[in-house]
Amino acid sequence: MSIAKLSLVSIMGDMKHLDDVLLRVIENGAFHPEPSIHTAGEVAGFKPLSDENPYAEMLSHVVDLGVTAGISPQYMPQYVQKEDLEKVIQTSDDDYKQFYTRFREELNALRERHNALQREIEQDEGALVHISHLSSLDIHFDKIFNCKYTKVRFGRMPVDSEAKLALYKTRPFIYKSFDTEEDYNWSVYFCLTDDAPEIDNLFSSLYFERIRVPEFIHGTPEDEIARIQSELENNRAERERVDEQCKQLIAQNKEEYFRLYTRLKFLSDSFSLRKYVAVLKRNFFDLFYITGFIQEEDAQAFAAVFEPLEGVTVELKPHDADKRLVPPTKLKNGWFSKPFEMFVEMYGLPAYGDFDPTPFVAFTYCLLFGIMFGDLGQGLLLVLGGWLLWWKKRLNIARVINRIGIFSCIFGTFYGSVFGFEHLLDPFYQKVFGLPGKPIEVMAPENTNLVLLSAVALGVVLICSSILLDIYISVRRRDWERAFFSANGIAGFLFYGSILFGAAVLFLTGKNYFTEAYITLWIILPLMLILFKEPLGELSQGKSAEEARPEGGYTGYVLIGFFELFEVVLSFFSNTMSFLRVGGFVLSHAGMMAVVFTLSEMVSQSASPFVLIIGNLFVIGMEGLIVGIQVLRLEFYEMFSRYFDGDGRPFVPIHVTTAEEA
């Protein structure tokens, strides 16, 4: 069994030690808590501890402050060591707020100053761009804009539009171009105040883009450019000084920030743990009670952690000591199978003490993927790519890719395919095995039926294996109804196996086993057992015939059961035919590589290697993803549904959540 063994742990002690106990529980990071009120029992006088968390809001503010300062919150356990615990617990809210308030105000003041300088710099940079195009004008902006009876407009207009101005020479405006920029001319026009709306519409129709001179521009362009450049230099220098002050402020307070965050994080998480604590009020002292599960191998070491605390007792019991608690499940698999726990967890966890299908899933998933995606060269790339991805990113899927790549290599060797080259390994077969060539030519028309029939045969083996697994699991649970009379029990196995056996013999030898006796004994009788599985299950538990009678009578039961039985028969057929996709992908993989080689022959000799490389990468990426999804579908729908319930609870040890986990 690849499920970790657990022990039930009960911790009881004086309330004055509660915070210290919670600290040790969190630091240990191996204890899965359960709601203690259910195990202590309200009859004994225990009541749940308050769930209120006075540190959650303050912690949220501190995290926001870190984001503002560009500090990533880090939980640093050295700031909540046991000898420092009393100081941590007794620190008042005012002590936390004093540092938070001072740091936030100083940081906000510097950031506001930075933002104000940034706005001034952007404003000056924009003005400088505009005025630089007016530098050739010998004018004074105040004198122009203070005119009472005339209006002036600066801007730019397309060269093509400027040529059309000759059509409007009778209109009351004066136009002058003074600078050229690619397809635009920078220019200015003057008009009377009363004529401004009409003239503005005219120039707008000619795509004149007006540039508004900022109000703080007063002198000549030359003088204003010099002034703005000087102001820019001063503001940029001031911004750098503010940024440096901000960096110094953050550096000076970073360590204290981590200390504050760590202590608040511990207190917040420890208060969150209090929802699992039950309390018994006494006249002179109060008792707390915590219960949960821990791995059996860690139990003694966990209990030893609390020995220095006087008045705190830790009791270790078997996992089933309290029948009111259902133990959680922690999967425990070896090197090859462990990455595939993620697929099992997608479907659901096995109940504690139940069968863990992870090793079976690991082998069958790799087997099916290797068959459907068999290529020695591409498999080696999957092995290498999975290893590199795990080394760089530590993604669990990388370890899955690594293992399915191994099986791709195995079946790629059997198919004789290396990056789509179908006969590259022929000398190997000839010298090592004495064969004329590779064992099977997948693309040969005469082998198509063999590939498809082999895929169906593999499906039959896997479905039968799934049924046998369900029988084994049901017997372990002493669920006789499911073990003997269900569609995935002995009755279903006999029905499915007898049809397959008879069909195989008829196909291979021509001998017909489907006689009346054979059909009655091995097909109809198992179907009747499946139909009446519920009454038979009741009888197998020692109940009388009357007690086993279905509610509502046998007529309604048979009517409903008939349709369910029809669905069972149909599911056997559809599940078996689903494995045709295995053979289909064997053929499609070879076909896609044939297309890649055809394309490489259509291009020049120098471009052919690039087509082969890109084609192989495309096949690895696209078909590899599709095959991976299809195999997972076969696992879930054709196999998992037959033997796996997935009704377990995950083993989640309590610990301080990091910023990434949060």
C-alpha positions as CSV (number, residue, x, y, z in Angstrom):
1,M,0.0,0.0,0.0
2,S,1.4,3.4,-1.0
3,I,-0.5,5.5,1.5
4,A,1.4,6.9,4.4
5,K,0.4,5.4,7.8
6,L,-1.0,7.9,10.3
7,S,-1.4,8.2,14.0
8,L,-4.1,10.1,15.9
9,V,-2.6,12.8,18.2
10,S,-4.3,14.5,21.1
11,I,-2.7,17.5,22.8
12,M,-4.1,18.8,26.1
13,G,-2.8,21.4,28.5
14,D,-3.2,24.6,30.4
15,M,-4.4,27.6,28.4
16,K,-1.3,29.6,29.4
17,H,0.8,27.3,27.2
18,L,-1.6,27.5,24.2
19,D,0.4,30.0,22.2
20,D,3.6,28.1,22.8
21,V,2.0,24.9,21.7
22,L,0.6,26.5,18.5
23,L,4.1,27.9,17.7
24,R,5.6,24.4,18.0
25,V,2.8,22.9,15.9
26,I,3.3,25.5,13.2
27,E,7.1,25.2,13.2
28,N,6.9,21.4,13.0
29,G,4.7,21.6,9.9
30,A,3.6,17.9,10.0
31,F,0.4,18.0,12.0
32,H,-3.0,17.7,10.3
33,P,-5.6,19.3,12.7
34,E,-9.2,18.1,13.1
35,P,-12.0,20.1,14.7
36,S,-11.4,19.3,18.3
37,I,-14.9,19.9,19.5
38,H,-16.0,16.8,17.7
39,T,-13.5,14.6,19.5
40,A,-13.5,16.3,22.9
41,G,-17.2,16.3,23.0
42,E,-19.5,19.0,24.2
43,V,-20.7,16.6,26.9
44,A,-17.3,16.8,28.6
45,G,-17.7,20.6,28.7
46,F,-15.3,21.6,26.0
47,K,-16.3,24.5,23.7
48,P,-14.8,25.8,20.5
49,L,-12.3,28.7,20.9
50,S,-13.1,32.0,19.3
51,D,-12.3,32.2,15.6
52,E,-11.8,35.9,15.7
53,N,-8.4,36.9,14.3
54,P,-7.2,40.3,15.6
55,Y,-4.1,40.3,13.4
56,A,-5.6,39.6,10.0
57,E,-6.4,43.2,9.1
58,M,-3.0,44.6,10.3
59,L,-1.3,41.9,8.4
60,S,-3.1,42.9,5.2
61,H,-2.0,46.5,5.7
62,V,1.6,45.4,6.2
63,V,1.5,43.3,3.0
64,D,0.1,46.3,1.1
65,L,2.9,48.5,2.5
66,G,5.5,46.0,1.3
67,V,4.0,46.1,-2.2
68,T,4.2,49.9,-2.2
69,A,7.8,49.8,-1.1
70,G,8.7,47.0,-3.6
71,I,9.5,44.6,-0.7
72,S,8.4,41.0,-1.2
73,P,7.1,39.8,2.2
74,Q,9.3,36.9,3.5
75,Y,8.5,34.8,6.5
76,M,11.7,34.5,8.6
77,P,11.3,32.0,11.4
78,Q,14.3,33.3,13.3
79,Y,12.1,36.2,14.4
80,V,9.7,34.0,16.3
81,Q,12.1,31.6,18.1
82,K,10.8,30.0,21.2
83,E,12.9,32.1,23.5
84,D,11.5,35.2,21.7
85,L,7.9,34.0,21.8
86,E,6.8,35.9,24.9
87,K,7.9,39.1,23.3
88,V,6.1,38.3,20.1
89,I,2.8,37.5,21.9
90,Q,3.0,40.4,24.3
91,T,3.8,43.0,21.6
92,S,0.8,45.4,21.6
93,D,-1.0,46.6,18.5
94,D,0.4,50.1,19.2
95,D,4.0,48.7,18.9
96,Y,3.2,47.3,15.5
97,K,1.3,50.4,14.4
98,Q,4.1,52.8,15.5
99,F,6.6,51.3,13.0
100,Y,4.0,50.8,10.3
101,T,2.7,54.3,10.5
102,R,6.2,56.0,10.6
103,F,7.5,53.9,7.7
104,R,4.3,54.4,5.6
105,E,4.3,58.2,6.1
106,E,7.9,58.6,5.3
107,L,7.7,56.4,2.2
108,N,4.5,58.1,1.0
109,A,6.0,61.5,1.4
110,L,9.0,60.5,-0.7
111,R,6.8,58.8,-3.3
112,E,4.5,61.9,-3.6
113,R,7.5,64.1,-4.1
114,H,8.8,61.7,-6.7
115,N,5.4,61.7,-8.5
116,A,5.2,65.5,-8.4
117,L,8.7,65.8,-9.9
118,Q,7.8,63.2,-12.5
119,R,4.8,65.2,-13.6
120,E,6.9,68.4,-13.9
121,I,9.5,66.5,-15.9
122,E,7.0,65.0,-18.3
123,Q,5.3,68.4,-18.7
124,D,8.6,70.1,-19.5
125,E,9.7,67.4,-21.9
126,G,6.4,67.8,-23.8
127,A,6.8,71.6,-23.9
128,L,10.4,71.2,-25.1
129,V,9.3,69.0,-28.0
130,H,6.7,71.6,-29.1
131,I,8.9,74.7,-28.6
132,S,11.9,73.1,-30.4
133,H,9.9,73.3,-33.6
134,L,9.3,77.1,-33.0
135,S,12.9,77.9,-32.3
136,S,13.4,79.5,-35.7
137,L,10.8,82.1,-34.9
138,D,11.9,85.5,-33.5
139,I,8.8,86.2,-31.5
140,H,7.8,86.8,-27.9
141,F,5.0,84.5,-26.8
142,D,3.4,86.9,-24.3
143,K,3.2,89.7,-27.0
144,I,1.5,87.3,-29.4
145,F,-1.0,85.7,-27.0
146,N,-1.9,89.0,-25.4
147,C,-3.3,90.5,-28.6
148,K,-6.9,91.6,-28.2
149,Y,-8.2,91.4,-31.8
150,T,-6.2,88.6,-33.3
151,K,-5.8,84.9,-32.6
152,V,-2.7,82.8,-33.3
153,R,-2.5,79.0,-33.8
154,F,0.7,76.9,-33.8
155,G,0.8,73.4,-35.2
156,R,1.7,71.2,-38.1
157,M,0.0,70.3,-41.4
158,P,0.6,67.7,-44.1
159,V,2.7,68.9,-47.0
160,D,-0.1,67.9,-49.4
161,S,-2.6,70.0,-47.5
162,E,-0.4,73.1,-47.5
163,A,-0.5,73.1,-51.3
164,K,-4.3,73.4,-51.1
165,L,-4.1,76.7,-49.2
166,A,-3.9,78.6,-52.5
167,L,-7.6,77.7,-53.0
168,Y,-8.4,79.8,-49.9
169,K,-6.2,82.9,-50.5
170,T,-9.2,85.2,-50.3
171,R,-10.0,84.1,-46.7
172,P,-8.9,86.4,-43.9
173,F,-5.8,84.6,-42.4
174,I,-2.1,84.9,-42.5
175,Y,-0.1,81.6,-42.8
176,K,3.6,81.0,-42.4
177,S,5.6,77.7,-42.5
178,F,8.8,77.7,-40.5
179,D,10.0,74.1,-40.0
180,T,9.8,70.8,-42.0
181,E,9.5,67.3,-40.5
182,E,9.2,64.4,-43.0
183,D,5.6,64.7,-44.5
184,Y,4.7,67.6,-42.2
185,N,5.3,71.4,-42.1
186,W,5.4,73.1,-38.8
187,S,3.5,76.4,-39.2
188,V,1.5,79.2,-37.7
189,Y,-1.6,81.1,-38.9
190,F,-3.1,84.4,-37.6
191,C,-6.7,85.6,-37.9
192,L,-9.1,88.1,-36.4
193,T,-10.8,87.0,-33.2
194,D,-14.3,87.2,-34.9
195,D,-13.1,85.0,-37.8
196,A,-11.4,82.4,-35.6
197,P,-14.2,79.7,-35.6
198,E,-14.5,79.8,-39.4
199,I,-10.7,79.7,-40.0
200,D,-10.2,77.0,-37.4
201,N,-12.7,74.8,-39.2
202,L,-11.0,75.5,-42.5
203,F,-7.6,74.4,-41.2
204,S,-9.1,71.4,-39.4
205,S,-10.5,70.2,-42.8
206,L,-6.9,70.4,-44.1
207,Y,-5.7,68.2,-41.2
208,F,-3.9,70.9,-39.4
209,E,-2.9,69.5,-35.9
210,R,-2.9,72.4,-33.4
211,I,-0.2,72.4,-30.8
212,R,-1.1,74.4,-27.7
213,V,1.8,76.3,-26.2
214,P,1.8,75.7,-22.4
215,E,0.7,78.7,-20.3
216,F,4.0,78.8,-18.4
217,I,5.8,79.7,-21.7
218,H,6.3,83.5,-21.7
219,G,9.5,84.6,-23.5
220,T,11.1,83.9,-26.9
221,P,11.5,80.3,-28.0
222,E,15.3,80.5,-27.5
223,D,15.0,81.8,-24.0
224,E,12.2,79.4,-23.0
225,I,14.2,76.4,-24.4
226,A,17.2,77.3,-22.3
227,R,15.0,77.9,-19.2
228,I,13.1,74.6,-19.6
229,Q,16.3,72.6,-20.2
230,S,17.8,74.1,-17.0
231,E,14.6,73.3,-15.1
232,L,14.6,69.7,-16.5
233,E,18.2,69.2,-15.3
234,N,17.3,70.4,-11.8
235,N,14.1,68.3,-11.6
236,R,15.9,65.2,-12.8
237,A,18.7,65.7,-10.3
238,E,16.1,66.2,-7.6
239,R,14.2,63.1,-8.6
240,E,17.4,61.1,-8.4
241,R,18.0,62.4,-4.9
242,V,14.4,61.5,-3.9
243,D,14.8,58.0,-5.4
244,E,18.1,57.5,-3.5
245,Q,16.4,58.7,-0.3
246,C,13.6,56.2,-0.9
247,K,16.1,53.4,-1.5
248,Q,17.9,54.3,1.7
249,L,14.6,54.4,3.7
250,I,13.6,51.0,2.4
251,A,17.0,49.5,3.1
252,Q,17.0,50.9,6.6
253,N,13.6,49.5,7.4
254,K,13.6,46.3,5.4
255,E,14.9,44.1,8.3
256,E,12.4,45.6,10.7
257,Y,9.7,45.1,8.1
258,F,10.5,41.4,7.8
259,R,10.4,41.2,11.5
260,L,7.0,42.8,11.7
261,Y,5.6,40.8,8.8
262,T,7.0,37.5,10.3
263,R,5.5,38.1,13.7
264,L,2.1,39.2,12.4
265,K,2.1,36.3,10.0
266,F,2.8,33.8,12.8
267,L,0.2,35.4,15.1
268,S,-2.4,35.5,12.3
269,D,-1.8,31.9,11.3
270,S,-1.7,30.7,14.9
271,F,-5.0,32.4,15.5
272,S,-6.4,30.7,12.4
273,L,-5.3,27.4,14.0
274,R,-7.4,28.2,17.0
275,K,-10.6,27.2,15.2
276,Y,-9.3,23.6,15.8
277,V,-9.0,24.2,19.6
278,A,-11.5,23.3,22.2
279,V,-11.5,24.8,25.7
280,L,-12.8,23.6,29.0
281,K,-13.5,26.4,31.5
282,R,-12.6,25.6,35.1
283,N,-12.7,27.7,38.3
284,F,-8.9,28.1,38.7
285,F,-7.6,27.3,35.2
286,D,-8.7,26.6,31.7
287,L,-7.7,23.5,29.6
288,F,-7.3,23.5,25.8
289,Y,-7.6,20.4,23.6
290,I,-6.3,19.8,20.1
291,T,-6.5,16.7,18.0
292,G,-5.3,15.7,14.6
293,F,-3.3,13.2,12.6
294,I,0.5,12.9,11.9
295,Q,2.5,10.4,9.9
296,E,3.3,7.4,12.1
297,E,7.0,7.7,11.5
298,D,7.0,11.3,12.8
299,A,4.7,10.8,15.8
300,Q,7.4,10.1,18.5
301,A,9.5,13.1,17.4
302,F,6.4,15.3,17.3
303,A,5.4,14.3,20.8
304,A,9.0,14.9,22.1
305,V,8.7,18.6,21.0
306,F,6.2,19.3,23.8
307,E,8.0,17.5,26.7
308,P,9.6,20.7,28.0
309,L,6.2,22.3,28.5
310,E,4.9,21.5,32.0
311,G,1.2,20.7,32.1
312,V,1.0,19.8,28.4
313,T,0.4,16.1,27.5
314,V,0.5,14.5,24.1
315,E,-1.3,11.2,23.5
316,L,-0.6,9.0,20.5
317,K,-3.3,6.6,19.4
318,P,-4.0,4.4,16.4
319,H,-5.5,6.2,13.4
320,D,-8.9,4.5,14.1
321,A,-9.0,5.1,17.8
322,D,-11.8,7.7,17.4
323,K,-14.5,6.4,15.1
324,R,-16.0,9.9,14.6
325,L,-12.9,11.0,12.7
326,V,-12.1,9.8,9.2
327,P,-8.3,9.8,8.7
328,P,-7.0,11.9,5.8
329,T,-4.9,10.4,3.0
330,K,-1.3,11.1,2.2
331,L,0.0,9.4,-0.9
332,K,3.5,7.9,-0.6
333,N,5.0,6.6,-3.8
334,G,8.5,5.8,-5.2
335,W,10.6,7.6,-7.7
336,F,8.8,6.4,-10.8
337,S,5.2,6.7,-9.6
338,K,5.3,9.8,-7.5
339,P,4.8,12.4,-10.3
340,F,1.6,10.7,-11.4
341,E,0.0,11.4,-8.0
342,M,-1.2,14.7,-9.6
343,F,-3.4,12.7,-12.0
344,V,-4.9,10.7,-9.1
345,E,-5.5,13.9,-7.2
346,M,-7.3,15.4,-10.2
347,Y,-9.9,12.6,-9.9
348,G,-9.9,12.3,-6.1
349,L,-7.9,10.8,-3.3
350,P,-8.4,7.2,-2.2
351,A,-9.8,6.8,1.3
352,Y,-7.3,6.1,4.1
353,G,-6.2,2.4,4.0
354,D,-7.7,1.9,0.6
355,F,-5.9,1.0,-2.6
356,D,-3.7,3.7,-4.1
357,P,-3.9,3.4,-7.9
358,T,-0.9,5.7,-8.5
359,P,1.6,2.9,-9.5
360,F,-1.0,1.3,-11.8
361,V,-1.7,4.7,-13.3
362,A,2.0,5.5,-13.7
363,F,2.7,2.3,-15.6
364,T,-0.4,2.3,-17.8
365,Y,-0.1,6.0,-18.6
366,C,3.5,5.6,-19.7
367,L,2.6,2.4,-21.6
368,L,-0.2,3.9,-23.6
369,F,1.7,7.1,-24.3
370,G,4.7,5.2,-25.5
371,I,2.6,3.0,-27.8
372,M,0.8,6.1,-29.3
373,F,3.9,8.3,-29.5
374,G,6.7,5.8,-30.3
375,D,9.8,7.5,-31.7
376,L,13.3,7.0,-30.3
377,G,14.6,10.5,-31.2
378,Q,11.6,12.4,-30.1
379,G,11.4,10.3,-26.9
380,L,15.0,11.2,-26.0
381,L,14.0,14.9,-26.5
382,L,11.1,14.4,-24.1
383,V,13.4,12.7,-21.5
384,L,16.0,15.6,-21.8
385,G,13.3,18.3,-21.9
386,G,11.5,17.0,-18.9
387,W,14.7,16.7,-16.9
388,L,15.7,20.3,-17.9
389,L,12.3,21.7,-17.1
390,W,12.4,20.0,-13.6
391,W,15.9,21.3,-13.0
392,K,15.0,24.8,-13.9
393,K,11.3,25.2,-12.8
394,R,10.6,22.3,-10.5
395,L,7.3,21.6,-12.3
396,N,5.8,18.3,-11.5
397,I,4.6,17.8,-15.1
398,A,8.3,17.9,-16.1
399,R,8.8,14.6,-14.3
400,V,5.8,13.1,-16.0
401,I,7.3,14.2,-19.4
402,N,10.6,12.6,-18.4
403,R,9.0,9.2,-17.7
404,I,6.7,9.1,-20.7
405,G,9.7,10.0,-22.8
406,I,11.4,6.7,-21.7
407,F,8.5,4.7,-22.9
408,S,8.4,6.6,-26.2
409,C,12.1,5.6,-26.7
410,I,11.2,1.9,-25.9
411,F,8.4,1.7,-28.5
412,G,10.2,4.0,-30.9
413,T,13.0,1.3,-30.9
414,F,10.4,-1.4,-31.5
415,Y,8.8,0.7,-34.4
416,G,12.3,1.5,-35.8
417,S,11.5,5.2,-35.9
418,V,14.1,7.9,-35.1
419,F,12.9,11.5,-35.7
420,G,10.6,10.0,-38.4
421,F,13.4,8.1,-40.1
422,E,11.8,4.7,-40.4
423,H,14.8,2.6,-41.4
424,L,17.7,4.2,-39.5
425,L,17.8,1.3,-37.1
426,D,17.7,-1.5,-39.6
427,P,21.5,-2.3,-39.3
428,F,20.9,-2.6,-35.5
429,Y,18.1,-5.2,-36.0
430,Q,20.2,-7.1,-38.6
431,K,23.4,-7.3,-36.5
432,V,22.0,-7.7,-33.0
433,F,18.8,-9.8,-33.6
434,G,19.4,-11.2,-37.0
435,L,16.2,-9.7,-38.4
436,P,15.9,-8.5,-42.0
437,G,14.6,-5.2,-40.7
438,K,12.5,-3.6,-38.0
439,P,9.9,-5.8,-36.2
440,I,6.9,-4.0,-37.6
441,E,6.3,-1.6,-40.5
442,V,3.5,0.6,-39.0
443,M,2.6,2.3,-42.3
444,A,2.3,-0.9,-44.3
445,P,-1.3,-1.4,-45.4
446,E,-1.3,-5.1,-44.5
447,N,-0.4,-4.1,-40.8
448,T,-3.2,-1.6,-40.3
449,N,-5.7,-4.2,-39.0
450,L,-3.0,-5.7,-36.8
451,V,-2.3,-2.4,-35.2
452,L,-6.0,-1.6,-34.6
453,L,-6.8,-5.2,-33.3
454,S,-3.7,-5.0,-31.0
455,A,-5.0,-1.7,-29.6
456,V,-8.4,-3.3,-28.8
457,A,-6.7,-6.3,-27.3
458,L,-4.7,-4.0,-25.1
459,G,-7.9,-2.2,-24.1
460,V,-9.5,-5.6,-23.1
461,V,-6.5,-6.4,-20.9
462,L,-6.6,-3.0,-19.2
463,I,-10.4,-3.2,-18.7
464,C,-10.1,-6.7,-17.3
465,S,-7.3,-5.5,-15.0
466,S,-9.5,-2.7,-13.8
467,I,-12.3,-5.1,-13.0
468,L,-10.0,-7.4,-11.1
469,L,-8.7,-4.4,-9.1
470,D,-12.2,-3.5,-8.2
471,I,-12.9,-7.1,-7.1
472,Y,-9.7,-7.0,-4.9
473,I,-10.6,-3.6,-3.4
474,S,-14.2,-4.8,-2.7
475,V,-13.1,-8.0,-1.0
476,R,-10.7,-6.0,1.2
477,R,-13.6,-3.7,2.2
478,R,-15.9,-6.8,2.6
479,D,-18.3,-5.2,0.2
480,W,-19.7,-8.5,-1.2
481,E,-22.4,-6.9,-3.3
482,R,-19.8,-4.9,-5.2
483,A,-17.3,-7.8,-5.3
484,F,-19.7,-10.5,-6.6
485,F,-22.7,-8.9,-8.2
486,S,-21.7,-5.5,-9.7
487,A,-20.8,-4.8,-13.3
488,N,-17.2,-4.3,-12.1
489,G,-17.3,-7.4,-9.9
490,I,-17.1,-11.1,-10.6
491,A,-20.5,-11.1,-12.5
492,G,-19.3,-8.3,-14.8
493,F,-16.0,-10.0,-15.3
494,L,-17.7,-13.3,-16.3
495,F,-20.0,-11.6,-18.7
496,Y,-17.3,-9.5,-20.4
497,G,-14.8,-12.3,-20.4
498,S,-17.1,-14.9,-21.8
499,I,-18.2,-12.7,-24.7
500,L,-14.6,-11.8,-25.5
501,F,-13.4,-15.5,-25.2
502,G,-16.2,-16.7,-27.5
503,A,-15.6,-14.0,-30.1
504,A,-11.8,-14.6,-30.0
505,V,-12.2,-18.4,-30.6
506,L,-14.7,-17.8,-33.3
507,F,-12.5,-15.3,-35.1
508,L,-9.2,-17.3,-34.8
509,T,-10.5,-20.9,-35.2
510,G,-14.0,-20.6,-36.6
511,K,-15.4,-22.7,-33.7
512,N,-18.6,-21.4,-32.3
513,Y,-18.9,-21.5,-28.5
514,F,-22.1,-19.5,-28.4
515,T,-24.4,-22.4,-27.7
516,E,-27.6,-22.1,-25.7
517,A,-25.9,-23.5,-22.6
518,Y,-22.9,-21.2,-23.0
519,I,-25.1,-18.1,-23.5
520,T,-27.4,-19.0,-20.6
521,L,-24.6,-19.9,-18.1
522,W,-21.9,-17.4,-19.0
523,I,-23.8,-14.4,-20.4
524,I,-27.4,-14.3,-19.2
525,L,-26.8,-15.6,-15.7
526,P,-24.1,-12.9,-15.0
527,L,-26.4,-10.3,-16.4
528,M,-29.2,-11.4,-14.0
529,L,-26.7,-11.2,-11.1
530,I,-25.9,-7.7,-12.1
531,L,-29.6,-6.9,-12.5
532,F,-30.5,-8.2,-9.0
533,K,-27.3,-7.1,-7.3
534,E,-29.0,-5.0,-4.5
535,P,-31.3,-7.8,-3.2
536,L,-28.5,-10.3,-3.6
537,G,-26.2,-8.0,-1.7
538,E,-28.7,-7.7,1.1
539,L,-29.0,-11.5,1.2
540,S,-25.2,-11.9,1.4
541,Q,-25.2,-9.8,4.5
542,G,-27.5,-12.3,6.2
543,K,-30.8,-10.5,5.8
544,S,-34.0,-12.4,5.1
545,A,-35.7,-12.5,1.7
546,E,-38.4,-10.1,2.9
547,E,-35.8,-7.6,4.2
548,A,-33.9,-7.9,0.9
549,R,-37.0,-7.1,-1.0
550,P,-36.6,-3.8,-2.9
551,E,-38.6,-0.8,-1.7
552,G,-41.6,-0.5,-4.1
553,G,-41.5,-4.2,-5.2
554,Y,-39.7,-6.2,-7.8
555,T,-41.7,-4.9,-10.8
556,G,-40.5,-1.3,-10.5
557,Y,-37.1,-2.5,-9.6
558,V,-36.7,-4.7,-12.7
559,L,-38.1,-2.0,-15.0
560,I,-35.5,0.6,-13.8
561,G,-32.8,-2.1,-13.6
562,F,-33.4,-3.1,-17.2
563,F,-32.3,0.3,-18.5
564,E,-29.4,0.4,-16.1
565,L,-28.4,-3.1,-17.4
566,F,-28.6,-1.9,-21.0
567,E,-26.3,1.0,-20.1
568,V,-23.8,-1.5,-18.5
569,V,-23.7,-3.6,-21.6
570,L,-23.3,-0.5,-23.8
571,S,-20.5,0.8,-21.6
572,F,-18.5,-2.4,-22.0
573,F,-18.7,-2.1,-25.7
574,S,-18.0,1.6,-25.9
575,N,-15.1,1.4,-23.4
576,T,-13.5,-1.4,-25.5
577,M,-13.9,0.5,-28.7
578,S,-12.4,3.6,-27.1
579,F,-9.0,1.9,-27.2
580,L,-9.1,2.0,-31.0
581,R,-7.8,5.5,-30.6
582,V,-4.5,4.0,-29.4
583,G,-4.0,2.3,-32.7
584,G,-5.3,5.4,-34.5
585,F,-2.6,7.5,-32.9
586,V,0.1,4.9,-33.8
587,L,-0.9,5.3,-37.4
588,S,-1.4,9.1,-37.3
589,H,2.0,9.7,-35.7
590,A,3.7,7.8,-38.5
591,G,1.5,9.6,-41.0
592,M,2.4,13.0,-39.7
593,M,6.1,12.3,-39.9
594,A,5.6,11.1,-43.5
595,V,4.0,14.4,-44.2
596,V,7.0,16.2,-42.7
597,F,9.4,14.2,-44.9
598,T,7.2,14.9,-48.0
599,L,7.4,18.7,-47.3
600,S,11.2,18.4,-46.8
601,E,11.5,16.9,-50.3
602,M,9.5,19.7,-51.8
603,V,11.9,22.4,-50.7
604,S,15.5,23.0,-51.7
605,Q,18.3,20.7,-50.3
606,S,19.6,23.5,-48.1
607,A,16.1,24.2,-46.6
608,S,15.3,20.5,-46.1
609,P,17.0,20.1,-42.7
610,F,15.2,23.1,-41.3
611,V,11.8,21.6,-42.4
612,L,12.7,18.3,-40.7
613,I,13.7,20.1,-37.5
614,I,10.6,22.4,-37.4
615,G,8.3,19.4,-38.4
616,N,9.7,17.2,-35.6
617,L,9.3,20.0,-33.0
618,F,5.7,20.6,-34.2
619,V,4.8,17.0,-33.9
620,I,6.4,16.7,-30.5
621,G,4.5,19.8,-29.3
622,M,1.1,19.3,-30.9
623,E,0.7,15.6,-31.1
624,G,2.5,15.0,-27.8
625,L,-0.1,17.3,-26.1
626,I,-3.0,15.6,-27.8
627,V,-1.8,12.1,-27.0
628,G,-1.2,13.1,-23.4
629,I,-4.8,14.3,-23.0
630,Q,-6.2,11.2,-24.8
631,V,-4.3,8.9,-22.5
632,L,-5.6,10.8,-19.5
633,R,-9.1,10.4,-20.9
634,L,-8.6,6.6,-21.2
635,E,-7.4,6.5,-17.6
636,F,-10.3,8.5,-16.2
637,Y,-13.2,7.2,-18.2
638,E,-12.3,3.6,-19.2
639,M,-10.4,2.5,-16.1
640,F,-10.7,4.8,-13.1
641,S,-14.5,4.7,-13.3
642,R,-14.4,0.9,-12.8
643,Y,-12.4,0.6,-9.6
644,F,-11.7,4.0,-8.1
645,D,-14.1,6.0,-5.9
646,G,-11.8,8.9,-5.0
647,D,-13.7,9.8,-1.8
648,G,-10.7,10.4,0.5
649,R,-9.6,13.6,2.2
650,P,-6.2,15.2,1.6
651,F,-3.6,15.2,4.5
652,V,-2.9,18.9,4.9
653,P,-0.4,19.7,7.7
654,I,-0.7,23.1,9.4
655,H,2.1,25.6,8.7
656,V,2.7,29.3,8.2
657,T,1.7,30.0,4.6
658,T,4.3,31.8,2.6
659,A,3.5,34.8,0.3
660,E,3.6,32.4,-2.8
661,E,1.1,30.0,-1.2
662,A,-1.2,32.7,-0.1
